[in-house]
Amino acid sequence: MRNIGQNMTCMMIAAVLGLLPGIASQAMAKPLRVFILAGQSNMQGHANKWTFDSMADDPKTAPILKEMRDADGKPRVCEKVWISQVGCAGDGYKDVIEQKGKLTAGFGASANEIGPEFTFGIYMEKALKEPILIIKTAWGGRNRSRISVLPAQGVAPLVSVPKVSNGANSIPRRPRNWKRLRRDLIR
């Protein structure tokens, strides 16, 4: 049985290959720039589209808002920026959702949300003026008592987390060998 890590690797490769024909015509003139955005729940993106209007009230964010919207006031669609993301929408366990296409709002944790990919892509398109592919992965809500593992290593074992008694409160403590465990996983 294949684990989530192996499935994720396969889905990311398939997503990139699936986007290449759409990018190929523009990529002939200039090299394709690829940016990888990886993180945890903050990278997923929880800024809802309805919050955009509040940016107009602040003189510091009003120019950013103009870049984020098109002439009709709808979220901008970047013509030279494509995105492939996995693990950002859904719960990331049983319903790993792959999303791909031209960059616009809706590549956050839900179809109505954005993450850092939106303004990052807008400003990179403006600065570079060439085709860009953003590969985004973000896994929020993970159990921190599991050690991170590489895809080929299978499912991570549960790590027992000893607790220090502090009167009525118990404080979780990392295992003493946590640095060695992580180092061994990377090797």
Secondary structure, DSSP 4 states (H G I P E B T S, - for coil): ---HHHHHHHHHHHHHHHHHHHHHHHHTTSPPEEEEEEESHHHH--EEGGGGGGGGGSTTTHHHHHHHB-TTSSBP--SSEEEEEESSSS-SSS---EEEEE--TT-SSSTTEE-HHHHHHHHHHHHH-S-EEEEEEE--S--TTBPP--GGG-SPPBPP--EEEETTEEEE---TTHHHHHHHHH-
